[in-house]
Amino acid sequence: MAETLKLKLEDFKQALTTLDKAIKAGKNEIIRDSVIKRFEYCFELGWKTVKIFLFEKFGSDIFAPKDAFRELLSKQLISPEDTEELLSMVDDRNKVIHTYDESFADEIYKRIINQYFDLMKKISEIINL
């Protein structure tokens, strides 16, 4: 594994650790918002790590998160179901950075703790192979 990918993967894993700590802290409005904010930077680090991984391992030059996740599918590194969930995660991430709505904050919080966190950990494990 090249040095750039190794460093980016370590940053991503560290970010996931901070997200895990926030998730485990319980739930109130402040913690919910912290989880959402930590999700945002985990997402950014995650997809950019995937981008570097795909370039280094396959020579794929990717410019957008959805393209990166579709490329993982085309390389048979993730399932079609995981790909669909990743694409939904991209949509949710885009919505969360452009909109603030209390009910959406509750919805995204639930998706982060019930789906997206585990999915990002899976991506980390795939890259770490």
Secondary structure per residue as TSV (DSSP state, phi and psi in degrees):
chain	resnum	aa	ss	phi	psi
A	1	M	-	360.0	128.4
A	2	A	-	-66.8	157.7
A	3	E	H	-60.9	-42.3
A	4	T	H	-60.4	-45.9
A	5	L	H	-64.7	-42.0
A	6	K	H	-60.1	-44.8
A	7	L	H	-65.8	-43.6
A	8	K	H	-65.5	-39.3
A	9	L	H	-64.7	-39.9
A	10	E	H	-64.2	-40.6
A	11	D	H	-61.3	-42.7
A	12	F	H	-63.5	-45.0
A	13	K	H	-62.9	-40.1
A	14	Q	H	-64.5	-41.3
A	15	A	H	-62.8	-40.7
A	16	L	H	-62.5	-35.0
A	17	T	H	-64.0	-41.6
A	18	T	H	-67.4	-35.8
A	19	L	H	-66.1	-42.1
A	20	D	H	-59.9	-41.9
A	21	K	H	-61.5	-41.7
A	22	A	H	-66.8	-40.6
A	23	I	H	-61.1	-42.5
A	24	K	H	-75.8	-8.6
A	25	A	T	-76.9	-3.7
A	26	G	-	102.9	-158.5
A	27	K	-	-144.1	123.8
A	28	N	S	-147.8	179.8
A	29	E	H	-60.0	-40.8
A	30	I	H	-68.9	-44.1
A	31	I	H	-66.9	-41.6
A	32	R	H	-55.1	-47.4
A	33	D	H	-66.1	-34.7
A	34	S	H	-65.1	-42.6
A	35	V	H	-60.3	-44.0
A	36	I	H	-64.0	-44.0
A	37	K	H	-64.0	-42.4
A	38	R	H	-66.8	-35.0
A	39	F	H	-58.8	-43.3
A	40	E	H	-57.4	-49.0
A	41	Y	H	-75.5	-27.3
A	42	C	H	-64.9	-43.1
A	43	F	H	-58.3	-48.9
A	44	E	H	-59.7	-49.0
A	45	L	H	-63.0	-38.7
A	46	G	H	-63.5	-52.0
A	47	W	H	-69.2	-33.6
A	48	K	H	-70.7	-30.0
A	49	T	H	-68.5	-42.0
A	50	V	H	-59.7	-42.7
A	51	K	H	-57.4	-47.9
A	52	I	H	-65.2	-43.6
A	53	F	H	-56.5	-48.9
A	54	L	H	-64.6	-36.0
A	55	F	H	-69.0	-46.2
A	56	E	H	-69.5	-38.7
A	57	K	H	-86.0	-35.4
A	58	F	H	-124.2	-6.2
A	59	G	-	76.1	12.9
A	60	S	-	-79.1	126.0
A	61	D	-	-101.8	105.9
A	62	I	-	-110.3	144.2
A	63	F	-	-122.6	-5.9
A	64	A	S	-143.4	150.8
A	65	P	H	-56.6	-47.1
A	66	K	H	-61.7	-39.1
A	67	D	H	-63.6	-38.4
A	68	A	H	-62.7	-44.8
A	69	F	H	-70.8	-35.9
A	70	R	H	-65.4	-34.9
A	71	E	H	-67.1	-37.5
A	72	L	H	-58.8	-40.0
A	73	L	H	-65.0	-45.0
A	74	S	H	-64.0	-26.6
A	75	K	T	-89.4	5.5
A	76	Q	T	59.5	36.8
A	77	L	S	-96.0	-19.2
A	78	I	S	-137.2	161.3
A	79	S	-	-81.1	161.5
A	80	P	H	-59.4	-35.8
A	81	E	H	-65.1	-44.1
A	82	D	H	-63.9	-36.8
A	83	T	H	-62.5	-45.2
A	84	E	H	-60.4	-41.2
A	85	E	H	-66.3	-39.4
A	86	L	H	-63.7	-40.5
A	87	L	H	-65.6	-37.4
A	88	S	H	-65.4	-37.4
A	89	M	H	-62.9	-39.6
A	90	V	H	-61.1	-46.4
A	91	D	H	-60.1	-43.8
A	92	D	H	-64.5	-41.4
A	93	R	H	-62.5	-42.2
A	94	N	H	-63.3	-40.4
A	95	K	H	-67.5	-40.4
A	96	V	H	-68.1	-29.6
A	97	I	H	-84.2	-13.6
A	98	H	H	-110.2	-10.2
A	99	T	-	-138.1	140.7
A	100	Y	-	-124.1	118.2
A	101	D	-	-141.7	128.6
A	102	E	H	-56.7	-43.8
A	103	S	H	-69.2	-37.1
A	104	F	H	-66.3	-37.1
A	105	A	H	-58.5	-42.2
A	106	D	H	-65.4	-40.9
A	107	E	H	-63.5	-49.3
A	108	I	H	-66.1	-36.5
A	109	Y	H	-56.7	-47.3
A	110	K	H	-62.3	-42.2
A	111	R	H	-66.3	-36.4
A	112	I	I	-62.8	-49.3
A	113	I	I	-76.4	-25.2
A	114	N	I	-98.6	-20.0
A	115	Q	I	-134.5	-59.3
A	116	Y	I	-66.3	-36.5
A	117	F	H	-61.7	-47.9
A	118	D	H	-63.9	-36.3
A	119	L	H	-65.6	-40.8
A	120	M	H	-67.7	-35.6
A	121	K	H	-63.6	-38.6
A	122	K	H	-62.3	-41.9
A	123	I	H	-61.4	-43.3
A	124	S	H	-58.4	-43.0
A	125	E	H	-66.6	-38.7
A	126	I	H	-61.8	-45.1
A	127	I	H	-67.9	-32.2
A	128	N	H	-74.0	-12.1
A	129	L	-	-65.3	360.0
